[in-house]
Amino acid sequence: MSIFEKSNHIGIPEFDIIRKNKNYYILKNGWTFDMSPPLIAKINLPPNVKGVDSFISEGQKIKNIKGDRLKLLVNKEWFLECDVKVEYFKKEFDGWIYKIKSESMQINSIIDIWVCSYLKNFFKETPNQLYLKLEKG
């Protein structure tokens, strides 16, 4: 098993996400990590770059997932029914910018996402690519 808390029935690593007051948080090993970029990063990111929280919010709307509990499946390799592929672009503001490539979910309003340094809690090194799927929690 990976450093994620658990994997689903098909062996893809997953973690829990909760939404409180329109903000999204990752839950890992009893810790809660805010998915929103810090204010300084938000102010200085280019207009086409959004935080992971915006990506999750958009995905929740597109997939019509109701509720405040979600699961995000994350794998370094392609898997059946993944929603998007994200590819590493560059380091920025103590985080990383990834370009979104559609797999099965069309996201038109977000071109790139900024991932904060919390990514280090899930991977030893910055992954070059990740495949993601958002599900109801």
Backbone as a chain_set.jsonl record, in Angstrom:
{"seq": "MSIFEKSNHIGIPEFDIIRKNKNYYILKNGWTFDMSPPLIAKINLPPNVKGVDSFISEGQKIKNIKGDRLKLLVNKEWFLECDVKVEYFKKEFDGWIYKIKSESMQINSIIDIWVCSYLKNFFKETPNQLYLKLEKG", "coords": {"N": [[0.852, -1.186, 0.0], [0.373, 2.313, -0.54], [1.532, 5.526, 0.701], [-0.844, 6.694, 1.203], [-3.873, 6.785, 3.145], [-5.653, 4.699, 2.582], [-6.916, 2.392, 0.109], [-9.151, 1.954, -2.661], [-11.653, -0.471, -3.766], [-10.556, -1.302, -6.172], [-7.917, -0.974, -5.874], [-6.82, 1.591, -6.166], [-5.164, 4.336, -4.813], [-6.695, 6.448, -2.379], [-8.131, 9.381, -0.859], [-9.899, 11.103, 1.756], [-12.053, 13.898, 1.441], [-13.419, 16.8, 2.836], [-16.008, 19.273, 2.901], [-16.375, 22.391, 4.302], [-18.117, 25.252, 5.079], [-17.861, 26.182, 2.407], [-15.185, 25.701, 1.899], [-12.554, 23.401, 1.114], [-11.082, 20.455, 2.465], [-8.44, 18.143, 3.013], [-8.361, 15.021, 4.579], [-6.106, 13.289, 6.539], [-4.576, 10.772, 8.275], [-5.614, 11.668, 10.771], [-5.133, 14.373, 10.612], [-6.011, 17.591, 9.271], [-5.942, 19.187, 6.217], [-5.942, 22.241, 4.593], [-7.168, 22.894, 1.382], [-7.104, 25.2, -0.054], [-5.229, 27.756, -1.712], [-2.722, 29.742, 0.005], [-3.314, 33.195, 0.859], [-1.34, 34.967, -0.227], [-0.326, 33.478, -2.37], [-2.679, 33.11, -3.882], [-3.256, 35.758, -4.678], [-1.083, 36.32, -6.325], [-0.936, 34.366, -8.309], [-1.173, 33.514, -11.797], [-4.071, 34.414, -13.848], [-5.16, 32.139, -15.108], [-4.584, 30.058, -13.453], [-5.683, 28.114, -10.834], [-6.484, 27.155, -7.444], [-6.312, 23.853, -5.931], [-8.649, 23.541, -4.543], [-10.55, 24.95, -6.058], [-10.569, 23.36, -8.332], [-11.623, 20.954, -7.258], [-14.154, 21.864, -6.437], [-15.273, 22.643, -8.923], [-15.223, 20.149, -10.224], [-17.01, 18.746, -8.579], [-19.393, 20.062, -9.184], [-19.63, 19.556, -11.984], [-19.811, 16.751, -12.03], [-22.06, 16.461, -10.599], [-22.119, 15.859, -7.821], [-23.428, 15.584, -4.754], [-23.387, 16.904, -1.402], [-21.106, 17.059, 1.468], [-18.948, 15.417, 1.73], [-16.338, 13.854, 0.122], [-14.427, 11.707, -2.091], [-11.175, 11.427, -3.314], [-9.578, 9.843, -5.803], [-6.337, 8.912, -6.56], [-3.657, 8.342, -8.68], [-0.472, 7.375, -9.981], [-0.38, 6.119, -12.368], [-2.382, 5.572, -15.331], [-5.868, 4.874, -14.93], [-8.928, 3.052, -15.358], [-11.819, 4.946, -15.953], [-10.828, 7.312, -14.839], [-10.977, 10.803, -14.143], [-9.432, 13.097, -14.863], [-6.134, 13.894, -16.075], [-3.258, 15.189, -14.622], [-0.446, 17.165, -15.305], [2.85, 17.847, -14.348], [4.075, 21.171, -14.334], [5.524, 23.521, -13.367], [7.457, 24.747, -10.528], [6.119, 26.893, -8.063], [5.674, 29.526, -5.785], [6.27, 28.01, -3.317], [4.91, 25.714, -3.971], [3.355, 23.735, -6.57], [2.638, 23.945, -10.032], [0.264, 22.408, -12.04], [-0.782, 21.169, -15.18], [-3.989, 20.616, -16.524], [-5.369, 17.827, -18.086], [-7.968, 16.535, -19.879], [-9.631, 13.469, -19.248], [-12.066, 11.859, -18.814], [-13.736, 13.806, -17.869], [-14.857, 16.979, -18.665], [-13.373, 19.962, -18.096], [-13.791, 23.221, -18.3], [-13.367, 25.777, -17.237], [-11.068, 25.901, -15.723], [-7.679, 25.898, -16.254], [-5.064, 25.394, -15.357], [-3.783, 24.036, -12.283], [-2.82, 24.916, -8.967], [-0.87, 23.36, -6.624], [-0.309, 23.019, -3.245], [2.482, 22.814, -0.903], [1.696, 20.704, 0.67], [1.485, 18.46, -0.804], [3.787, 17.056, -0.441], [3.253, 15.521, 1.748], [2.036, 13.33, 0.74], [3.48, 12.267, -1.355], [6.85, 11.295, -1.917], [8.5, 12.545, -3.767], [7.906, 15.177, -6.133], [5.321, 14.325, -8.216], [5.441, 13.635, -11.744], [3.18, 13.25, -13.242], [-0.294, 12.755, -12.589], [-3.239, 10.818, -12.191], [-6.623, 11.447, -11.712], [-9.686, 10.976, -9.933], [-12.853, 12.001, -8.944], [-15.18, 11.27, -6.436], [-18.302, 10.582, -4.718], [-18.255, 10.798, -1.196]], "CA": [[0.0, 0.0, 0.0], [1.115, 3.566, -0.624], [1.474, 6.337, 1.917], [-2.214, 7.131, 1.422], [-4.491, 6.057, 4.248], [-6.366, 3.501, 2.146], [-7.183, 2.328, -1.32], [-10.508, 1.476, -2.892], [-11.794, -1.878, -4.126], [-9.742, -1.642, -7.341], [-6.522, -0.746, -5.505], [-6.36, 2.948, -6.449], [-5.077, 5.116, -3.568], [-7.726, 7.484, -2.246], [-8.229, 10.048, 0.436], [-11.178, 11.759, 2.032], [-12.136, 15.35, 1.385], [-14.657, 17.348, 3.39], [-16.259, 20.687, 2.603], [-16.956, 23.149, 5.406], [-18.23, 26.679, 4.748], [-17.382, 26.351, 1.025], [-13.763, 25.384, 1.8], [-12.287, 21.969, 1.002], [-9.984, 19.99, 3.294], [-8.04, 16.739, 2.911], [-8.173, 14.36, 5.872], [-5.056, 12.267, 6.459], [-3.994, 10.343, 9.554], [-6.092, 12.512, 11.855], [-4.827, 15.766, 10.323], [-6.849, 18.248, 8.271], [-5.137, 20.102, 5.413], [-6.731, 23.152, 3.766], [-6.803, 22.774, -0.026], [-7.058, 26.536, -0.666], [-3.91, 28.396, -1.677], [-2.636, 30.875, 0.927], [-3.695, 34.457, 0.234], [-0.241, 35.524, -1.028], [-0.277, 32.723, -3.628], [-3.906, 33.437, -4.635], [-3.117, 37.101, -5.251], [-0.003, 36.394, -7.307], [-1.012, 33.36, -9.37], [-1.783, 33.999, -13.041], [-5.524, 34.21, -13.863], [-5.541, 30.807, -15.579], [-4.183, 29.066, -12.445], [-6.563, 28.084, -9.664], [-6.099, 26.196, -6.421], [-6.946, 22.539, -5.986], [-10.012, 23.697, -4.026], [-11.399, 25.336, -7.202], [-10.676, 22.16, -9.159], [-12.554, 20.038, -6.591], [-15.476, 22.489, -6.513], [-15.726, 22.523, -10.312], [-15.487, 18.734, -10.46], [-18.217, 18.378, -7.86], [-20.516, 20.581, -9.969], [-19.703, 18.845, -13.265], [-20.245, 15.373, -11.794], [-23.3, 16.527, -9.824], [-21.907, 15.148, -6.561], [-24.027, 16.347, -3.65], [-22.899, 16.623, -0.063], [-19.868, 17.661, 1.942], [-17.908, 14.393, 1.853], [-15.899, 13.383, -1.191], [-13.214, 10.904, -2.167], [-10.347, 11.709, -4.471], [-8.71, 8.736, -6.164], [-5.115, 9.484, -7.139], [-2.711, 7.306, -9.067], [0.555, 7.831, -10.918], [-0.646, 5.42, -13.629], [-3.749, 5.684, -15.828], [-6.81, 3.837, -14.519], [-10.231, 3.125, -15.994], [-12.774, 5.918, -15.414], [-10.248, 8.5, -14.215], [-11.588, 12.029, -14.661], [-8.438, 13.958, -15.491], [-4.7, 13.692, -15.879], [-2.572, 16.457, -14.387], [0.971, 17.042, -15.625], [3.699, 18.851, -13.702], [4.512, 22.252, -15.21], [6.642, 24.222, -12.735], [7.366, 25.089, -9.104], [5.664, 28.285, -7.909], [5.22, 29.91, -4.438], [6.359, 26.86, -2.422], [3.958, 24.706, -4.435], [3.592, 23.301, -7.935], [1.548, 24.145, -10.994], [-0.011, 21.258, -12.9], [-1.698, 21.392, -16.299], [-5.072, 19.637, -16.533], [-5.696, 17.173, -19.356], [-9.21, 15.794, -19.68], [-9.741, 12.05, -19.574], [-13.499, 11.65, -19.03], [-14.466, 14.964, -17.362], [-14.487, 18.218, -19.339], [-13.293, 21.123, -17.215], [-13.516, 24.334, -19.204], [-13.054, 27.039, -16.572], [-9.773, 25.829, -15.051], [-6.669, 25.4, -17.179], [-3.965, 24.884, -14.545], [-4.055, 24.062, -10.845], [-1.683, 25.092, -8.084], [-0.9, 22.409, -5.516], [0.602, 23.519, -2.219], [3.533, 21.906, -0.449], [1.103, 19.534, 1.329], [1.702, 17.311, -1.685], [4.908, 16.313, 0.126], [2.698, 14.575, 2.719], [1.478, 12.192, 0.023], [4.489, 11.728, -2.264], [8.215, 11.646, -1.528], [8.971, 13.482, -4.784], [6.828, 15.764, -6.922], [4.992, 13.449, -9.355], [5.365, 14.264, -13.063], [1.789, 13.178, -13.683], [-1.235, 12.057, -11.716], [-4.581, 10.602, -12.716], [-7.536, 11.744, -10.615], [-11.134, 10.725, -10.066], [-13.62, 12.511, -7.818], [-16.382, 10.48, -6.149], [-19.033, 10.893, -3.487], [-17.581, 10.194, -0.035]], "C": [[0.886, 1.235, 0.0], [1.042, 4.309, 0.707], [0.103, 6.95, 2.125], [-2.816, 6.282, 2.535], [-5.107, 4.747, 3.805], [-6.438, 3.5, 0.636], [-8.572, 1.732, -1.492], [-10.497, 0.023, -3.357], [-10.982, -2.275, -5.365], [-8.268, -1.293, -7.104], [-5.968, 0.627, -5.816], [-6.299, 3.717, -5.13], [-6.13, 6.23, -3.541], [-7.583, 8.188, -0.911], [-9.525, 10.822, 0.521], [-11.031, 13.266, 1.976], [-13.454, 15.757, 2.018], [-14.766, 18.808, 2.962], [-16.935, 21.295, 3.816], [-16.948, 24.607, 5.018], [-17.601, 27.004, 3.388], [-15.885, 26.129, 0.857], [-13.589, 23.869, 1.8], [-11.031, 21.619, 1.789], [-9.72, 18.517, 3.025], [-7.879, 16.223, 4.332], [-7.131, 13.266, 5.695], [-4.478, 12.018, 7.841], [-4.371, 11.258, 10.713], [-5.806, 13.996, 11.671], [-5.769, 16.283, 9.249], [-5.998, 19.288, 7.556], [-6.048, 20.926, 4.515], [-6.244, 23.062, 2.324], [-6.726, 24.125, -0.736], [-5.634, 27.072, -0.651], [-3.889, 29.495, -0.62], [-2.887, 32.175, 0.159], [-2.597, 35.018, -0.668], [-0.128, 34.794, -2.37], [-1.487, 33.065, -4.492], [-3.778, 34.767, -5.364], [-2.13, 37.117, -6.416], [-0.034, 35.329, -8.404], [-1.61, 33.968, -10.635], [-3.275, 33.673, -13.067], [-5.976, 32.824, -14.321], [-5.186, 29.704, -14.583], [-5.078, 29.208, -11.228], [-6.022, 27.066, -8.668], [-6.818, 24.874, -6.607], [-8.388, 22.625, -5.485], [-10.975, 24.08, -5.153], [-11.616, 24.159, -8.139], [-11.694, 21.186, -8.565], [-13.975, 20.586, -6.678], [-16.072, 22.351, -7.914], [-16.078, 21.073, -10.651], [-16.757, 18.26, -9.784], [-19.46, 18.853, -8.612], [-20.707, 19.788, -11.257], [-20.259, 17.44, -13.074], [-21.533, 15.283, -10.973], [-23.203, 15.682, -8.545], [-22.416, 16.041, -5.438], [-23.352, 15.982, -2.333], [-21.542, 17.226, 0.221], [-18.739, 16.664, 2.142], [-17.61, 13.831, 0.473], [-14.719, 12.443, -1.038], [-12.48, 11.316, -3.426], [-9.419, 10.519, -4.667], [-7.53, 9.316, -6.927], [-4.15, 8.352, -7.456], [-1.686, 7.883, -10.034], [0.37, 7.201, -12.297], [-2.112, 5.596, -14.021], [-4.605, 4.558, -15.258], [-8.166, 4.113, -15.156], [-11.137, 4.094, -15.238], [-12.126, 7.083, -14.668], [-10.859, 9.729, -14.894], [-10.598, 12.886, -15.439], [-7.029, 13.434, -15.227], [-4.134, 15.08, -15.602], [-1.087, 16.214, -14.606], [1.74, 18.191, -14.986], [4.158, 19.877, -14.727], [5.709, 22.985, -14.601], [6.375, 24.45, -11.246], [7.005, 26.566, -8.998], [5.166, 28.502, -6.48], [5.184, 28.73, -3.469], [5.295, 25.807, -2.73], [4.289, 24.379, -5.885], [2.378, 23.59, -8.799], [1.485, 22.908, -11.88], [-0.987, 21.677, -13.988], [-2.718, 20.263, -16.313], [-5.305, 19.138, -17.945], [-6.93, 16.322, -19.109], [-9.035, 14.319, -20.04], [-11.221, 11.759, -19.856], [-14.339, 12.839, -18.561], [-13.96, 16.221, -18.059], [-14.532, 19.378, -18.356], [-12.87, 22.298, -18.081], [-13.0, 25.579, -18.493], [-11.695, 27.048, -15.874], [-8.775, 25.209, -16.02], [-5.536, 24.737, -16.405], [-4.371, 24.932, -13.075], [-2.738, 24.212, -10.092], [-1.874, 24.163, -6.9], [0.125, 22.863, -4.499], [1.582, 22.444, -1.779], [2.995, 20.722, 0.363], [1.273, 18.282, 0.482], [2.836, 16.433, -1.162], [4.445, 15.308, 1.181], [2.204, 13.299, 2.055], [2.477, 11.522, -0.909], [5.866, 12.184, -1.807], [8.806, 12.677, -2.478], [7.769, 14.004, -5.555], [6.538, 14.867, -8.125], [4.94, 14.235, -10.671], [3.948, 14.26, -13.613], [0.976, 12.406, -12.658], [-2.551, 11.905, -12.456], [-5.541, 10.677, -11.54], [-8.959, 11.375, -10.957], [-11.795, 11.204, -8.793], [-14.902, 11.689, -7.671], [-17.073, 10.999, -4.893], [-18.367, 10.135, -2.346], [-18.494, 9.397, 0.834]], "O": [[2.017, 1.199, 0.485], [0.552, 3.781, 1.705], [-0.112, 7.655, 3.111], [-2.326, 5.191, 2.829], [-5.095, 3.774, 4.56], [-6.071, 4.471, -0.026], [-9.102, 1.089, -0.586], [-9.455, -0.633, -3.342], [-10.744, -3.462, -5.586], [-7.466, -1.317, -8.039], [-4.755, 0.824, -5.741], [-7.287, 3.747, -4.397], [-6.408, 6.865, -4.558], [-6.996, 7.663, 0.035], [-10.157, 11.148, -0.484], [-10.024, 13.831, 2.403], [-14.488, 15.135, 1.769], [-13.768, 19.48, 2.7], [-17.944, 20.782, 4.301], [-15.902, 25.154, 4.666], [-16.889, 28.0, 3.252], [-15.359, 26.351, -0.233], [-14.376, 23.144, 2.409], [-10.05, 22.363, 1.79], [-10.65, 17.734, 2.831], [-7.326, 16.911, 5.19], [-7.254, 12.417, 4.811], [-3.96, 12.926, 8.491], [-3.526, 11.583, 11.547], [-6.208, 14.801, 12.51], [-6.265, 15.518, 8.422], [-5.405, 20.16, 8.19], [-6.841, 20.368, 3.756], [-5.042, 23.144, 2.068], [-6.323, 24.188, -1.897], [-4.907, 26.867, 0.321], [-4.918, 30.122, -0.365], [-2.691, 32.232, -1.054], [-2.889, 35.498, -1.763], [0.137, 35.423, -3.395], [-1.348, 33.284, -5.695], [-4.151, 34.883, -6.531], [-2.325, 37.85, -7.385], [0.767, 35.389, -9.337], [-2.467, 34.848, -10.55], [-3.71, 32.749, -12.38], [-7.066, 32.382, -13.957], [-5.46, 28.532, -14.842], [-5.21, 30.293, -10.663], [-5.199, 26.22, -9.016], [-7.802, 24.782, -7.342], [-9.251, 21.876, -5.943], [-12.1, 23.582, -5.195], [-12.708, 23.976, -8.678], [-12.535, 20.652, -9.288], [-14.906, 19.834, -6.965], [-17.238, 21.985, -8.067], [-17.099, 20.804, -11.284], [-17.501, 17.459, -10.35], [-20.462, 18.14, -8.674], [-21.826, 19.391, -11.582], [-21.086, 16.986, -13.865], [-22.032, 14.195, -10.688], [-24.098, 14.894, -8.238], [-21.886, 17.128, -5.209], [-22.815, 14.885, -2.178], [-20.909, 17.821, -0.651], [-17.684, 17.021, 2.667], [-18.506, 13.392, -0.247], [-14.087, 12.389, 0.017], [-13.089, 11.527, -4.474], [-8.583, 10.22, -3.814], [-7.711, 10.123, -7.84], [-3.862, 7.51, -6.606], [-2.001, 8.78, -10.816], [0.907, 7.702, -13.284], [-2.979, 5.75, -13.16], [-4.14, 3.427, -15.116], [-8.507, 5.258, -15.454], [-11.203, 4.054, -14.009], [-12.816, 7.784, -13.927], [-11.21, 9.69, -16.073], [-10.894, 13.344, -16.542], [-6.779, 12.659, -14.304], [-4.495, 16.042, -16.279], [-0.534, 15.207, -14.163], [1.338, 19.352, -15.07], [4.572, 19.531, -15.833], [6.772, 23.072, -15.216], [5.242, 24.361, -10.773], [7.521, 27.393, -9.751], [4.322, 27.743, -6.006], [4.147, 28.48, -2.855], [4.841, 25.097, -1.833], [5.372, 24.705, -6.371], [1.237, 23.49, -8.348], [2.496, 22.429, -12.395], [-1.911, 22.452, -13.738], [-2.366, 19.097, -16.137], [-5.424, 19.926, -18.884], [-6.929, 15.473, -18.217], [-8.371, 13.98, -21.019], [-11.591, 11.45, -20.989], [-15.54, 12.878, -18.827], [-12.761, 16.497, -18.045], [-15.594, 19.733, -17.846], [-11.73, 22.364, -18.541], [-12.264, 26.363, -19.092], [-11.222, 28.111, -15.473], [-9.004, 24.118, -16.543], [-5.099, 23.642, -16.758], [-5.191, 25.757, -12.671], [-1.695, 23.711, -10.513], [-2.919, 24.179, -6.25], [1.291, 23.071, -4.835], [1.513, 21.302, -2.233], [3.762, 19.824, 0.711], [1.213, 17.167, 0.999], [2.856, 15.225, -1.398], [5.158, 14.349, 1.478], [1.977, 12.295, 2.73], [2.338, 10.339, -1.22], [6.035, 13.32, -1.363], [9.528, 13.579, -2.051], [6.733, 13.343, -5.621], [7.414, 14.666, -8.967], [4.452, 15.365, -10.704], [3.56, 15.158, -14.361], [1.484, 11.53, -11.959], [-2.929, 12.764, -13.253], [-5.315, 10.057, -10.501], [-9.384, 11.449, -12.111], [-11.362, 10.864, -7.693], [-15.613, 11.443, -8.645], [-16.495, 11.756, -4.113], [-17.966, 8.982, -2.501], [-18.056, 8.838, 1.84]]}, "num_chains": 1, "name": "protein.A"}
